[in-house]
């Protein structure tokens, strides 16, 4: 089963936003982008995406966690998958500690992915979290039927 998704990417790196819009848009998905937390919240006032990809560090070092927490407070978005993206490990060589795991739990994120990341990798995560293939068939994962089996 293939379907088109509405995907929100939130990142202060406009090149990253353009790349993801091009990749997912070419696959038939509606791609929404926001370059800040406030822009993301404005977008979420008028639309309900199928999945949200957030950058960790935007206006503040913890903007992504705070934004994830605020998104989860909206009843209609409680089940929308949220994937956090971060370039911290690539920049510092250090992965997040147990304290960050607590923040991830607090903000109720579905996944945490280190940058750099490709569109194909994000597609694979989206297929896994949304339970099916996108409009052009499976990316890296096997598709699951609506019952959840491969």
C-alpha positions as CSV (number, residue, x, y, z in Angstrom):
1,X,0.0,0.0,0.0
2,X,1.5,3.4,-0.9
3,X,0.3,6.8,0.2
4,X,1.3,10.4,0.1
5,X,2.2,11.9,3.5
6,X,2.2,15.4,4.8
7,X,5.6,15.9,6.4
8,X,6.8,18.9,8.5
9,X,10.5,19.6,8.6
10,X,11.7,22.1,11.2
11,X,15.3,23.2,11.0
12,X,17.2,26.5,10.9
13,X,19.4,25.1,8.1
14,X,17.5,26.3,5.0
15,X,19.7,24.1,2.7
16,X,18.6,21.0,4.6
17,X,15.0,22.1,4.3
18,X,15.3,22.7,0.6
19,X,17.0,19.3,0.1
20,X,14.3,17.4,2.0
21,X,11.5,19.4,0.3
22,X,13.0,18.4,-3.1
23,X,13.5,14.7,-2.1
24,X,10.2,14.1,-0.5
25,X,8.3,16.4,-2.9
26,X,9.6,14.4,-5.9
27,X,8.2,11.3,-4.3
28,X,4.7,12.9,-4.2
29,X,4.5,14.0,-0.6
30,X,3.3,17.4,0.7
31,X,6.4,18.9,2.4
32,X,6.0,21.8,4.9
33,X,9.0,23.6,6.2
34,X,9.7,25.9,9.1
35,X,13.0,27.6,10.0
36,X,12.1,28.2,13.6
37,X,10.0,26.9,16.5
38,X,7.5,29.8,16.2
39,X,7.2,29.2,12.5
40,X,6.5,25.5,13.2
41,X,3.8,26.3,15.7
42,X,2.1,28.7,13.2
43,X,2.2,25.9,10.6
44,X,0.7,23.5,13.2
45,X,-2.1,25.9,13.9
46,X,-3.4,25.3,10.4
47,X,-2.3,21.7,9.5
48,X,-1.8,18.3,10.9
49,X,1.2,16.6,9.4
50,X,1.5,12.8,9.3
51,X,5.1,13.0,10.7
52,X,7.4,15.8,12.0
53,X,11.2,16.0,11.8
54,X,12.7,18.5,14.2
55,X,16.2,19.9,14.5
56,X,17.5,19.9,18.1
57,X,19.4,23.2,18.1
58,X,17.7,26.2,16.5
59,X,17.1,29.4,18.4
60,X,18.4,27.7,21.6
61,X,20.4,24.7,22.3
62,X,17.3,22.8,23.4
63,X,14.7,24.3,21.0
64,X,13.8,20.9,19.5
65,X,13.1,19.3,22.9
66,X,11.0,22.3,23.9
67,X,9.1,22.3,20.6
68,X,8.5,18.6,20.8
69,X,7.0,19.1,24.3
70,X,4.7,21.9,23.1
71,X,3.6,19.9,20.1
72,X,2.6,17.0,22.3
73,X,0.4,19.3,24.4
74,X,-1.9,19.6,21.3
75,X,-4.4,16.9,21.5
76,X,-4.7,16.3,17.8
77,X,-0.9,15.8,17.6
78,X,-0.4,13.4,20.4
79,X,0.0,10.4,18.1
80,X,1.9,12.2,15.3
81,X,5.4,10.7,15.1
82,X,8.1,13.2,16.0
83,X,11.7,12.5,15.0
84,X,14.5,14.6,16.5
85,X,17.6,15.3,14.3
86,X,20.9,16.6,15.7
87,X,24.3,17.4,14.5
88,X,25.8,17.5,18.0
89,X,27.5,14.1,17.7
90,X,29.1,15.0,14.4
91,X,30.3,18.3,15.7
92,X,31.6,17.1,19.1
93,X,32.1,13.4,18.6
94,X,29.9,12.8,21.7
95,X,26.5,11.2,21.8
96,X,23.8,12.3,24.1
97,X,24.0,11.2,27.8
98,X,21.3,9.7,30.0
99,X,20.2,13.3,30.8
100,X,19.3,13.8,27.1
101,X,17.4,10.5,27.2
102,X,15.3,12.0,30.0
103,X,14.6,15.1,27.8
104,X,13.7,12.8,24.9
105,X,11.2,11.0,27.2
106,X,9.9,14.4,28.6
107,X,9.2,15.7,25.0
108,X,7.8,12.3,24.0
109,X,9.9,11.9,20.8
110,X,9.6,8.8,18.7
111,X,13.1,8.7,17.4
112,X,16.4,10.5,17.8
113,X,18.7,10.5,14.7
114,X,22.2,12.0,14.4
115,X,23.0,14.2,11.4
116,X,24.3,14.0,8.8
117,X,21.3,12.1,7.5
118,X,20.1,11.4,4.0
119,X,16.6,11.6,2.5
120,X,16.6,7.8,2.1
121,X,17.4,7.4,5.7
122,X,14.5,9.7,6.7
123,X,12.2,7.9,4.3
124,X,13.1,4.6,6.0
125,X,12.2,6.1,9.4
126,X,8.9,7.6,8.1
127,X,7.9,4.2,6.6
128,X,8.7,2.5,9.9
129,X,6.8,5.0,12.0
130,X,3.8,5.4,9.6
131,X,3.5,1.7,8.9
132,X,3.7,1.6,5.1
133,X,5.4,2.5,1.9
134,X,5.4,6.0,0.4
135,X,4.1,6.8,-3.1
136,X,7.0,5.2,-4.9
137,X,7.2,2.0,-3.0
138,X,9.5,1.1,-0.2
139,X,12.8,2.9,0.6
140,X,15.2,1.0,2.8
141,X,12.6,-1.0,4.8
142,X,10.1,-3.6,3.8
143,X,6.6,-2.3,3.7
144,X,4.1,-3.3,6.3
145,X,0.4,-3.9,5.6
146,X,-2.1,-2.0,7.6
147,X,-2.2,-4.9,10.0
148,X,1.4,-4.3,10.8
149,X,3.1,-7.3,9.2
150,X,5.6,-7.4,6.4
